[in-house]
């Protein structure tokens, strides 16, 4: 285990603030790397089905990648995200010889992820690993490797890994569209928007002081619900995982509509965070905010700067820079990552360790293999 820190700034905070320059490198690769990504994009465009897999944060990145490939190509690519254990043991139809599997893992070590990779290779699928360690087992066993470019992660929250995986997946989705439709028009526009991700990330990080104040005010609240639709369902479940890992609150990530089908009964007792960029899910987010406020619940909304209706509908509004809904999971996950960090600071937990400083949790961790 890496040397830990006892107070702010923890390693997680350093990695949050180090993300924009790392994104600059990720979306502006060398010519050799760019050509490799273009070749992978051609494979994705030709595949019968593209599968994406991983565990934990990497699985959430896989779900965001599914939305990038689906939305950037307007549904021309059949793409499915599946958790690695589920893909290995319960997925009946693939991946097979005509398919591509994209494996996501920062370390390239998880047993379930490597089992999914081994099964796909044995079935004849073309396998791509996106990782922070190109010498790892998952990298060695894939036909192609995309290195996120940041191997020395010190916080087990893996926030920088998530951001970099999303950037690489968005770039691969642009290359896939180029293979389908050529380099002009929508492809060129989306490519420019992906290259703008570092700046979008910087603008999202500029909310740091506001998020810190929010976390300080709500530090004693034990239950949180994060709601997102489309690609931002991945943002919601990633946000909930970060809360569980870093500050140990009871946090739930849900699809926006699903919150209204049962969990609405808990809205008066929970902090509701809606992730609502312009798009189909925004109106339903407004309905959800209205219900929560009638029940007296705390509400937070993430939306595009200047969205007066969303701002007036929430107790707290965190404005994010304009970007297409299809790309929004990339900047919109930043405030929830900051929130989980500052809640850890306010609740006096170490966001880097996932309780590895507690002997009970160390013993529990030793009882199984990841």
Residue pairs with C-beta under 8 A, 6 or more apart in sequence:
1 353
1 356
2 11
2 154
4 11
4 350
4 352
4 353
4 357
5 11
5 350
5 352
6 350
8 345
10 155
10 341
10 344
10 345
10 350
10 351
10 352
11 154
11 155
11 352
12 155
12 157
12 159
12 246
12 341
12 344
12 351
12 352
13 341
14 154
14 155
15 153
15 154
15 155
15 157
15 159
15 160
16 159
16 160
16 205
16 334
16 337
16 338
16 341
17 205
18 150
18 160
19 159
19 160
19 163
19 164
19 201
19 205
20 198
20 199
20 201
20 202
20 205
21 198
22 148
22 149
22 150
22 160
22 163
22 164
23 163
23 164
23 167
23 197
23 198
23 201
24 198
25 149
26 148
26 149
26 164
26 167
26 168
26 171
27 167
27 170
27 171
27 194
27 195
27 197
27 198
28 195
29 37
29 171
33 146
36 144
36 146
37 146
37 171
37 172
37 175
38 175
38 178
38 179
39 144
40 128
40 144
40 146
40 172
40 175
41 172
41 174
41 175
41 176
41 177
41 178
41 179
42 175
42 179
43 100
43 126
43 128
43 144
44 50
44 69
44 77
44 100
44 172
44 175
44 176
44 179
45 73
45 76
45 77
45 176
45 179
45 180
46 179
47 77
47 78
47 98
47 99
47 100
47 126
48 78
48 96
48 98
48 99
49 78
49 79
49 80
49 94
49 95
49 98
49 99
49 100
50 69
50 77
50 78
50 79
50 80
50 99
50 100
50 101
50 102
51 79
51 80
51 81
51 82
51 87
51 91
51 94
51 95
51 99
51 100
51 101
51 102
51 120
51 125
52 62
52 63
52 65
52 66
52 79
52 80
52 81
52 82
52 101
52 102
52 104
52 169
53 59
53 62
53 81
53 82
53 83
53 84
53 87
53 101
53 102
53 103
53 104
53 113
53 116
54 60
54 61
54 62
54 83
54 84
54 103
54 104
54 105
54 110
54 113
55 83
55 84
55 85
55 105
55 110
55 112
55 113
55 370
56 158
56 241
57 106
57 158
57 161
57 162
57 238
57 241
58 104
58 105
58 106
58 110
58 113
58 161
58 165
59 81
59 83
59 84
59 104
60 162
60 234
60 237
60 238
60 241
61 104
61 162
61 165
61 166
61 169
61 234
62 81
62 82
62 102
62 104
63 81
63 231
63 233
63 234
63 237
64 166
64 169
64 231
64 234
64 235
64 329
64 330
65 79
65 81
65 102
65 104
65 165
65 166
65 169
65 172
65 173
66 79
66 80
66 81
67 230
67 231
67 234
67 326
67 329
68 166
68 169
68 170
68 172
68 173
68 231
68 326
68 327
68 329
69 77
69 79
69 169
69 172
69 173
69 176
70 77
70 79
71 230
71 231
71 325
71 326
72 170
72 173
72 174
72 176
72 177
72 190
72 326
73 173
73 176
73 177
73 180
76 180
77 176
77 180
82 91
83 112
84 103
84 110
84 112
84 113
84 115
84 116
85 112
85 115
85 116
87 116
87 119
88 112
88 115
88 116
88 119
94 123
94 125
95 101
95 119
95 120
95 123
95 125
96 123
96 124
96 125
97 123
97 124
97 125
99 120
99 125
99 126
100 125
100 126
100 127
100 128
101 116
101 117
101 120
101 125
101 126
101 127
101 128
102 127
102 128
102 129
102 130
102 169
102 172
103 113
103 116
103 117
103 127
103 128
103 129
103 130
103 131
103 138
103 142
104 113
104 129
104 130
104 131
104 165
105 113
105 129
105 130
105 131
105 136
105 138
106 131
106 132
106 133
106 148
106 153
106 158
106 161
106 165
107 131
107 132
107 133
107 136
108 114
108 129
108 131
108 132
108 133
108 136
108 137
108 138
108 139
109 136
109 137
109 138
109 370
110 370
111 369
111 370
112 370
113 138
114 137
114 138
114 141
117 127
117 129
117 138
117 141
117 142
118 141
120 127
121 127
121 141
126 143
126 144
127 141
127 142
127 143
127 144
128 142
128 143
128 144
128 145
128 146
129 136
129 138
129 139
129 141
129 142
129 144
129 145
129 146
130 145
130 146
130 148
130 165
130 168
130 169
131 138
131 139
131 145
131 146
131 147
131 148
132 147
132 148
132 149
132 150
132 151
132 153
132 161
132 164
133 139
133 151
134 145
134 147
139 145
146 168
146 172
148 161
148 164
148 165
148 168
149 164
150 160
150 161
150 164
153 160
153 161
154 352
155 351
155 352
156 245
156 352
156 353
156 354
156 356
157 242
157 245
157 246
157 337
157 340
157 341
157 351
157 352
157 354
159 242
159 337
162 238
162 333
162 337
163 201
163 330
163 333
163 334
166 329
166 330
166 333
167 194
167 197
167 330
170 194
170 197
170 327
170 330
171 194
173 190
174 187
174 190
174 191
174 194
177 186
177 187
177 190
178 187
178 191
181 187
190 324
190 327
193 323
193 324
193 327
194 327
196 323
197 327
197 330
197 331
199 321
200 320
200 321
200 323
200 330
200 331
201 330
201 331
201 334
203 320
203 321
203 331
204 320
204 321
204 331
204 332
204 334
204 335
205 334
205 338
207 318
207 319
207 320
207 334
207 335
207 338
208 338
210 318
211 318
211 335
211 338
211 339
211 342
212 338
212 342
214 300
214 316
214 339
214 342
215 339
215 342
215 343
215 345
215 346
216 342
216 346
218 271
218 298
218 343
219 343
219 346
219 347
221 249
221 270
221 271
221 298
222 249
222 250
223 249
223 250
223 251
223 252
223 266
223 269
223 270
223 271
224 240
224 243
224 249
224 250
224 251
224 252
224 270
224 271
224 272
224 273
225 251
225 252
225 254
225 259
225 263
225 266
225 267
225 270
225 271
225 272
225 273
226 235
226 236
226 237
226 239
226 240
226 251
226 252
226 253
226 254
226 273
226 275
226 336
227 236
227 253
227 254
227 255
227 256
227 259
227 272
227 273
227 274
227 275
227 285
227 288
228 234
228 235
228 236
228 253
228 255
228 256
228 274
228 275
228 276
228 281
228 332
229 255
229 256
229 257
229 279
229 280
229 281
229 284
229 285
230 279
230 280
230 281
230 325
231 325
231 326
231 328
231 329
232 275
232 277
232 281
232 328
232 329
232 332
233 253
233 254
233 255
233 256
234 329
235 275
235 329
235 332
235 333
235 336
236 253
236 254
236 255
236 275
237 253
237 254
238 253
238 333
238 336
239 251
239 253
239 273
239 275
239 333
239 336
239 337
239 339
239 340
240 251
240 252
240 253
241 251
241 253
242 336
242 337
242 340
243 249
243 251
243 339
243 340
243 343
244 250
244 251
245 340
245 351
245 354
246 340
246 341
246 343
246 344
246 349
246 351
246 354
247 340
247 343
247 344
247 346
247 347
247 349
247 351
248 347
248 349
248 355
249 343
249 347
252 263
254 263
256 274
256 276
256 281
256 284
256 285
256 288
257 284
259 267
259 272
259 288
260 284
260 287
260 288
260 291
264 291
267 288
267 291
267 292
267 295
267 297
268 292
268 295
268 296
268 297
269 297
270 297
270 298
271 297
271 298
271 299
271 300
272 288
272 289
272 292
272 297
272 298
272 299
272 300
273 299
273 300
273 301
273 302
273 336
273 339
274 285
274 288
274 289
274 299
274 300
274 301
274 302
274 314
275 285
275 302
275 332
275 336
276 282
276 285
276 286
276 301
276 302
276 303
276 310
277 302
277 303
277 304
277 320
277 323
277 325
277 328
277 332
278 303
278 304
278 307
278 325
279 325
279 328
280 325
282 303
282 310
285 301
285 310
286 309
286 310
286 313
289 299
289 301
289 310
289 313
289 314
290 313
292 298
292 299
293 299
293 313
293 315
298 315
299 313
299 314
299 315
299 316
300 314
300 315
300 316
300 317
300 318
301 310
301 311
301 313
301 314
301 316
301 317
301 318
302 318
302 320
302 332
302 335
302 336
303 310
303 311
303 317
303 318
303 319
303 320
304 310
304 319
304 320
304 321
304 322
305 319
305 320
305 321
305 322
306 319
307 317
307 319
310 317
311 317
311 319
318 335
320 328
320 331
320 332
320 335
321 331
323 330
323 331
340 351
341 351
344 350
344 351
345 351
350 357
354 361
355 361
356 362
356 365
